[in-house]
Amino acid sequence: MYRNGRPLDAAFLANERLFFRCTLDGIGDEGRIKPASIHPPDQSVNREKYSSCRDVLLPDGSPRSKVWILWGVAMILVEDVPPETRSAGGIAFRFTVEHDPLDDNYGHSELRVYKNGQRERDKKKMNSQVKKEYRTKLALRTRVVIKPLI
């Protein structure tokens, strides 16, 4: 899992799985994640090409990470990330999956949002209707692969 100087790998296959942590109260009907559990604009995920689903539960040294072993894991495919939508005012929002390796987690990636071509990092600056639509579309495509204990 360590980066060990490996370069960025920007090539994602459409059917590559992306894993992220989830809690029991974040799971809705049919084993899918609730839309409120999707966290744009920079949601952290691990890509299947360089990690297993359980790797998102490994502690990273932060106090919160000690309980991640009790969390679950959800999965989406790269092709499930909606490509783009426009707000009622015509502002274009593009959604991407980007490899963002960490020194201790080469598989780390992010679901990112671009607003009119510029990376948006502030969730408060996202159009609320666009955010709701994005969260709903993504949540409908998720599957829980490890059921959480908490």
C-alpha positions in Angstrom: 0.0 0.0 0.0 2.9 2.4 0.4 3.6 4.8 -2.4 7.4 4.2 -2.4 7.9 6.9 -5.1 5.4 5.5 -7.5 3.9 8.1 -9.9 0.3 9.2 -10.2 -1.9 6.8 -12.2 -4.6 8.9 -13.8 -6.0 6.0 -15.9 -9.1 4.5 -14.4 -11.1 1.7 -16.0 -14.9 2.3 -16.1 -15.5 -0.9 -14.1 -12.8 -0.3 -11.4 -14.3 -0.4 -8.0 -13.9 2.5 -5.5 -14.2 1.8 -1.8 -15.1 4.2 1.1 -16.1 3.8 4.8 -19.7 3.9 5.9 -21.6 3.6 9.2 -24.8 1.7 10.0 -26.9 4.8 10.2 -25.6 5.8 6.7 -27.1 2.8 5.0 -30.6 3.1 3.5 -32.9 0.7 1.6 -31.6 -2.2 -0.4 -28.1 -1.9 1.2 -27.3 1.4 -0.5 -25.7 4.4 1.1 -28.0 7.3 2.0 -27.4 10.4 -0.1 -26.4 12.3 3.1 -23.4 9.9 3.4 -22.0 11.2 0.1 -19.6 14.1 0.9 -18.7 16.3 -2.1 -16.7 18.1 -3.2 -13.6 15.9 -2.2 -14.8 12.5 -1.0 -12.0 10.2 -0.2 -12.0 6.7 -1.7 -9.6 3.8 -2.4 -9.2 2.4 -5.8 -9.4 -1.4 -6.3 -6.4 -1.4 -8.6 -4.1 -0.7 -5.6 -6.0 -1.8 -2.6 -8.6 -4.1 -1.2 -11.9 -3.0 0.3 -10.7 -3.6 3.8 -7.8 -1.2 3.4 -10.2 1.8 4.0 -10.6 0.5 7.5 -6.9 0.6 8.4 -5.9 3.1 11.1 -4.0 6.1 9.9 -2.8 7.5 13.3 -5.7 9.9 13.8 -7.8 9.4 17.0 -10.9 8.6 14.9 -9.2 5.9 13.0 -9.1 3.6 16.0 -12.9 2.9 15.5 -12.8 2.5 11.7 -12.5 -1.3 12.2 -16.1 -1.2 13.3 -17.3 0.8 10.3 -18.4 -0.8 7.0 -17.3 -0.4 3.5 -19.3 0.7 0.5 -18.4 0.4 -3.2 -19.2 2.2 -6.4 -17.8 1.8 -9.9 -15.9 4.6 -11.7 -18.6 4.6 -14.4 -21.2 5.3 -11.7 -19.8 8.8 -11.0 -22.1 11.2 -12.8 -20.0 13.1 -15.3 -21.6 16.5 -15.4 -24.7 18.5 -14.6 -25.8 22.2 -14.8 -27.4 24.3 -12.2 -30.7 26.1 -13.0 -28.5 29.2 -13.6 -26.4 27.4 -16.2 -23.3 26.8 -14.1 -21.5 23.6 -15.2 -20.5 21.1 -12.5 -18.2 18.3 -13.6 -17.5 15.3 -11.4 -14.3 13.2 -11.6 -12.4 10.4 -10.0 -8.7 11.4 -9.5 -5.8 9.4 -8.1 -4.4 11.2 -5.1 -1.9 8.9 -3.5 -0.7 9.3 0.0 2.7 8.1 1.3 1.0 5.3 3.3 -1.9 4.7 0.9 -1.0 4.6 -2.8 -4.6 3.6 -3.7 -6.1 6.8 -2.2 -8.2 8.8 -4.7 -10.9 11.4 -4.5 -14.2 12.1 -6.1 -13.8 15.7 -7.0 -16.0 18.5 -8.2 -15.2 21.2 -10.8 -17.4 24.3 -11.1 -17.1 26.1 -14.5 -13.8 24.3 -15.0 -12.3 25.3 -11.6 -11.8 22.7 -8.8 -14.4 23.4 -6.1 -13.1 22.6 -2.6 -15.7 24.5 -0.5 -18.9 22.5 0.0 -20.8 25.7 0.8 -20.1 27.0 -2.7 -21.8 24.0 -4.3 -25.3 24.7 -5.7 -27.7 22.9 -3.3 -29.8 21.3 -6.1 -26.7 20.1 -7.9 -25.3 18.6 -4.7 -28.6 16.9 -3.9 -28.8 15.4 -7.5 -25.2 14.2 -7.4 -25.6 12.6 -4.0 -28.8 10.9 -5.0 -27.4 9.5 -8.2 -24.3 8.2 -6.6 -26.1 6.8 -3.6 -28.4 4.8 -5.8 -25.4 3.1 -7.3 -23.5 2.2 -4.1 -23.4 -1.3 -2.6 -22.3 -2.1 1.0 -19.6 -4.8 0.7 -18.8 -5.0 4.4 -21.6 -4.3 6.9 -20.7 -1.9 9.6 -21.0 -2.8 13.3 -21.7 0.8 14.3 
